[in-house]
Amino acid sequence: IMWSKEKFLSDIKVGEIGEEKTLEYLYSRDFTQEVIDVRDDDFWRDNDVDFILICKDGDILKIETKTDRIAHKSKNLAYEVISNKHYNTQGCFAKTKCDVMMYYLQETDEMYYINMGALRDYIEENKKDLVLKPMGDNALGYLLRMNKLLEKEIMFKA
């Protein structure tokens, strides 16, 4: 299994861009009372949660961020089920305990938010029609049409 320190560090940098864009977005919204950054907390990292959003109405939401560099061309959301097929490790989308996934398209500077409960329901309801596809770095997952997720109000433009 090839592992590149340079690629790993590059992926971290790309991820940090999306995380900073998520913070900018959350702090710019009227509904935000506070955002707690839990990226360095082992418990939350194990649960794939980056931020805890406390809303003015009392809601508390767990937020995860994903940065995507090709969805602007493919028009697909990459729902990672297995992060490494050689180790059979669970992918972020399957593993995360977040309520909302902030999905940042780096190339077009677009942010989307995804209701993870609704997305998981959609995956479950459509499992028979979904095919696990290779996603690079030994990952496997589903390619989901973004326009379908927007139409079904699972995903929203931020």
C-alpha positions as MATLAB code, in Angstrom:
seq = 'IMWSKEKFLSDIKVGEIGEEKTLEYLYSRDFTQEVIDVRDDDFWRDNDVDFILICKDGDILKIETKTDRIAHKSKNLAYEVISNKHYNTQGCFAKTKCDVMMYYLQETDEMYYINMGALRDYIEENKKDLVLKPMGDNALGYLLRMNKLLEKEIMFKA';
ca = [
       0.000    0.000    0.000;
       1.516    3.270   -1.100;
       1.456    6.054    1.438;
       2.706    9.497    0.626;
       3.478   11.941    3.414;
       3.187   14.796    0.881;
      -0.308   13.722   -0.233;
      -1.416   13.249    3.371;
      -0.221   16.745    4.325;
      -1.800   18.205    1.180;
      -5.146   16.551    2.045;
      -4.959   17.986    5.570;
      -4.356   21.492    4.161;
      -7.340   21.129    1.793;
      -9.497   19.928    4.688;
      -8.450   22.915    6.788;
      -9.604   25.290    4.033;
     -13.103   23.789    4.191;
     -13.083   23.922    7.984;
     -12.175   27.622    7.956;
     -14.902   28.290    5.360;
     -17.369   26.436    7.608;
     -16.410   28.615   10.580;
     -16.807   31.780    8.459;
     -20.229   30.597    7.309;
     -21.476   29.626   10.785;
     -20.281   32.857   12.385;
     -21.978   34.899    9.628;
     -25.434   33.395   10.316;
     -28.055   35.013   12.525;
     -28.947   31.648   14.092;
     -25.442   31.113   15.533;
     -24.936   31.800   19.210;
     -21.604   29.984   19.574;
     -19.360   27.538   17.727;
     -17.169   25.208   19.772;
     -14.120   23.922   17.897;
     -13.642   20.248   18.851;
     -11.177   19.279   16.095;
      -8.385   18.646   18.600;
     -10.518   16.641   21.030;
      -9.876   12.883   20.748;
     -13.490   11.941   21.534;
     -14.919   14.169   18.814;
     -12.172   13.278   16.323;
     -13.036    9.582   16.827;
     -16.654   10.505   16.056;
     -15.745   12.608   12.987;
     -17.146   15.857   14.367;
     -15.313   19.178   13.873;
     -17.583   21.725   15.548;
     -20.487   21.967   17.979;
     -22.939   24.648   16.893;
     -25.070   26.246   19.583;
     -28.006   28.039   18.000;
     -29.845   31.011   19.469;
     -33.046   28.935   19.586;
     -31.334   26.393   21.861;
     -30.595   23.742   19.223;
     -27.193   22.107   19.473;
     -25.817   20.526   16.299;
     -22.725   18.437   15.679;
     -20.987   19.631   12.487;
     -18.458   17.821   10.275;
     -16.786   19.427    7.254;
     -15.690   17.782    4.012;
     -13.793   19.591    1.289;
     -14.203   18.292   -2.258;
     -12.039   19.318   -5.217;
     -13.895   17.530   -8.033;
     -17.627   17.680   -7.225;
     -17.947   20.953   -9.152;
     -17.135   18.946  -12.312;
     -18.605   15.537  -11.486;
     -21.773   16.951   -9.866;
     -21.532   14.010   -7.467;
     -21.228   13.893   -3.719;
     -18.709   11.217   -2.723;
     -20.279    9.254    0.162;
     -17.314    7.312    1.532;
     -18.403    3.986    3.039;
     -14.957    2.357    3.440;
     -11.909    4.601    3.927;
      -9.417    1.820    3.163;
     -10.534   -1.462    1.601;
      -7.306   -3.210    2.708;
      -8.052   -2.499    6.370;
     -11.862   -2.396    6.021;
     -11.995    0.881    7.957;
     -15.244    2.785    8.011;
     -15.437    5.872    5.797;
     -16.222    9.304    7.178;
     -19.769    9.541    5.837;
     -20.637    6.142    7.260;
     -18.819    6.775   10.561;
     -19.527   10.395   11.445;
     -21.846   11.149   14.341;
     -22.562   14.641   13.005;
     -26.051   16.033   12.513;
     -24.971   18.264    9.637;
     -22.195   17.776    7.097;
     -20.838   21.008    5.648;
     -19.691   20.087    2.120;
     -17.298   22.636    0.662;
     -16.472   22.707   -3.059;
     -13.038   24.289   -3.065;
     -12.740   25.024   -6.785;
     -15.987   27.037   -6.940;
     -16.009   28.299   -3.325;
     -19.508   26.851   -2.757;
     -20.773   25.539    0.549;
     -23.606   23.058    1.021;
     -25.093   21.614    4.156;
     -26.391   18.095    4.353;
     -28.911   16.702    6.814;
     -27.075   13.497    7.748;
     -30.155   11.742    9.134;
     -32.007   12.355    5.864;
     -28.957   11.292    3.841;
     -28.610    8.033    5.758;
     -32.343    7.352    5.272;
     -31.898    8.010    1.533;
     -28.918    5.600    1.374;
     -30.894    2.908    3.217;
     -33.968    3.332    0.988;
     -31.893    3.198   -2.222;
     -29.225    0.659   -1.225;
     -30.324   -1.887   -3.821;
     -29.636    0.651   -6.605;
     -26.314    1.942   -5.237;
     -22.967    0.487   -6.278;
     -19.769    0.789   -4.231;
     -17.161    2.455   -6.422;
     -13.431    3.034   -5.945;
     -12.766    6.588   -4.739;
      -8.981    6.811   -4.643;
      -6.618    6.074   -1.767;
      -8.243    2.597   -1.509;
     -11.567    4.116   -0.439;
     -14.952    2.800   -1.568;
     -18.224    4.649   -1.627;
     -21.324    5.810   -3.424;
     -21.428    8.618   -5.940;
     -24.675   10.490   -5.309;
     -26.036   13.073   -7.749;
     -25.976   16.429   -5.996;
     -28.999   17.747   -7.934;
     -31.068   14.765   -6.719;
     -30.040   15.421   -3.087;
     -30.917   19.111   -3.519;
     -34.265   18.204   -5.112;
     -35.076   15.815   -2.234;
     -34.098   18.524    0.299;
     -31.372   16.367    1.838;
     -28.686   18.819    0.739;
     -29.021   22.618    0.680;
     -26.930   25.423   -0.785;
     -25.501   27.424    2.092;
];
